[in-house]
Amino acid sequence: MSDAYNPENTSRPSGKGPILGQGHGLSDEEGQMIQQMIREEQHSSRALEIPKEDLAPEATTQMSAEVARVINASRVRQVLNMFNRDYLYGQGRFDEYKDGLILKWGDGYSRKHIWLTVEDGNLIFETSHAKKCDKPYCNGTHHILTPDLYMNLDIINQELGDRFRRPVYERSED
C-alpha cells in the first residue's frame, strides 16, 4: 500500500521526534507468526476480541453505517492495522462501537488507547491533554477533523503518529 504510514514522509511540528522504534515492514503472515510467538511466551490469556457471550445484550460491537463510512473514507483503520502489525506485533485489540473505534494495547496499569468517534460527519480523536494545543482543530480535549481534513492522508498519519506517541491511558473506572 503506497499511501500507508511512513514516518520519513510525515511532516512533524518542530520539537516532536519520530515514533521510537521502527516499523518492520512485516507481511501479514510474518506479523501473525510473531504475534503468536509473543502470546505463547507471555502465556497471555488476554483475548484480542471480546467473546459475544461476554457482551451485555444492549452492547454493540459494530459501527453504525455513517461511522463506518467516515472511518473507511479517512483510511484510519488501515493505518492503525499497520501500526498494530509493525509496532505492536499484533498485540493491539480493536473494539468497535456504534459511534466509533478504539485500538487498545498494553495490560494492567499500562493499558493505552487510540479512541476515534464520529459526530456530525467529523472524525474525532480523543487526546491525552486537557487543554487546547496549537492545532487549529483542537477543542481542548479532542481533535476534530472535518471531511476535508480527514481525507488528507498526511493529516491522518500525523494525527495517528501523535496519538500513538501520546495515547489515552485507561482510567481506573474503565
KARA-V932906 format. One record per residue. N is the residue number from 1. RES is the residue in one small letter. SS is DSSP state (H for helix, E for strand, - for the rest). PHI is phi as a letter, one per 40 degrees, with the letter a starting at -180 (* if undefined). OMEGA is omega as a letter, one per 40 degrees, with the letter a starting at -180 (none if undefined). Layout:
BEGIN
N_RES_SS_PHI_OMEGA / N_RES_SS_PHI_OMEGA
END
This chain:
BEGIN
1_m_-_*_a / 2_s_-_c_a / 3_d_-_c_a / 4_a_-_c_a / 5_y_-_d_i / 6_n_-_b_a / 7_p_-_d_a / 8_e_-_c_a / 9_n_-_c_a / 10_t_-_c_i / 11_s_-_c_a / 12_r_-_b_i / 13_p_-_c_a / 14_s_-_d_i / 15_g_-_g_i / 16_k_-_b_a / 17_g_-_c_i / 18_p_-_c_i / 19_i_-_c_i / 20_l_-_c_a / 21_g_-_h_a / 22_q_-_a_i / 23_g_-_c_a / 24_h_-_b_i / 25_g_-_f_a / 26_l_-_c_i / 27_s_-_c_i / 28_d_H_d_i / 29_e_H_c_i / 30_e_H_c_i / 31_g_H_c_i / 32_q_H_c_i / 33_m_H_c_i / 34_i_H_c_i / 35_q_H_d_a / 36_q_H_c_i / 37_m_H_c_i / 38_i_H_c_a / 39_r_H_c_i / 40_e_H_c_a / 41_e_H_c_a / 42_q_H_c_a / 43_h_-_f_a / 44_s_-_c_i / 45_s_-_b_a / 46_r_-_c_i / 47_a_-_c_i / 48_l_-_c_i / 49_e_-_b_i / 50_i_-_c_i / 51_p_-_c_a / 52_k_H_d_a / 53_e_H_c_i / 54_d_H_c_a / 55_l_-_c_i / 56_a_-_c_a / 57_p_-_d_a / 58_e_-_c_a / 59_a_-_c_i / 60_t_-_b_i / 61_t_-_b_i / 62_q_-_b_i / 63_m_-_c_i / 64_s_-_c_a / 65_a_H_d_a / 66_e_H_c_i / 67_v_H_c_i / 68_a_H_c_i / 69_r_H_c_a / 70_v_H_c_i / 71_i_H_d_i / 72_n_H_c_a / 73_a_H_c_a / 74_s_H_c_a / 75_r_-_g_a / 76_v_H_c_a / 77_r_H_c_i / 78_q_H_c_a / 79_v_H_c_i / 80_l_H_c_i / 81_n_H_c_i / 82_m_H_c_i / 83_f_H_d_a / 84_n_H_c_a / 85_r_H_c_a / 86_d_H_c_a / 87_y_-_b_a / 88_l_-_b_a / 89_y_-_f_i / 90_g_-_g_a / 91_q_-_c_i / 92_g_-_c_i / 93_r_E_b_i / 94_f_E_c_i / 95_d_E_b_i / 96_e_E_c_i / 97_y_E_b_i / 98_k_-_d_a / 99_d_-_b_a / 100_g_E_i_a / 101_l_E_a_i / 102_i_E_b_i / 103_l_E_b_i / 104_k_E_b_i / 105_w_E_a_a / 106_g_-_g_a / 107_d_-_b_i / 108_g_H_f_a / 109_y_H_c_a / 110_s_H_b_a / 111_r_-_c_a / 112_k_E_b_a / 113_h_E_b_i / 114_i_E_b_a / 115_w_E_b_a / 116_l_E_b_i / 117_t_E_b_i / 118_v_E_b_i / 119_e_E_b_i / 120_d_-_f_i / 121_g_-_g_i / 122_n_E_b_i / 123_l_E_c_a / 124_i_E_b_i / 125_f_E_b_i / 126_e_E_c_a / 127_t_-_b_i / 128_s_-_c_i / 129_h_-_b_a / 130_a_-_b_i / 131_k_-_a_a / 132_k_-_c_i / 133_c_-_c_a / 134_d_-_c_i / 135_k_-_c_a / 136_p_-_c_a / 137_y_-_b_i / 138_c_E_c_i / 139_n_-_b_i / 140_g_-_h_i / 141_t_-_b_a / 142_h_E_b_i / 143_h_E_b_a / 144_i_E_b_a / 145_l_E_b_i / 146_t_-_c_a / 147_p_H_d_a / 148_d_H_c_i / 149_l_H_c_a / 150_y_H_c_i / 151_m_-_c_i / 152_n_-_c_a / 153_l_H_c_i / 154_d_H_c_i / 155_i_H_c_i / 156_i_H_c_i / 157_n_H_d_a / 158_q_H_c_a / 159_e_H_c_i / 160_l_H_c_i / 161_g_H_c_i / 162_d_H_c_a / 163_r_H_c_i / 164_f_H_c_i / 165_r_H_c_a / 166_r_-_b_a / 167_p_-_c_i / 168_v_E_c_i / 169_y_E_c_a / 170_e_-_c_i / 171_r_-_c_a / 172_s_-_c_i / 173_e_-_c_i / 174_d_-_c_none
END
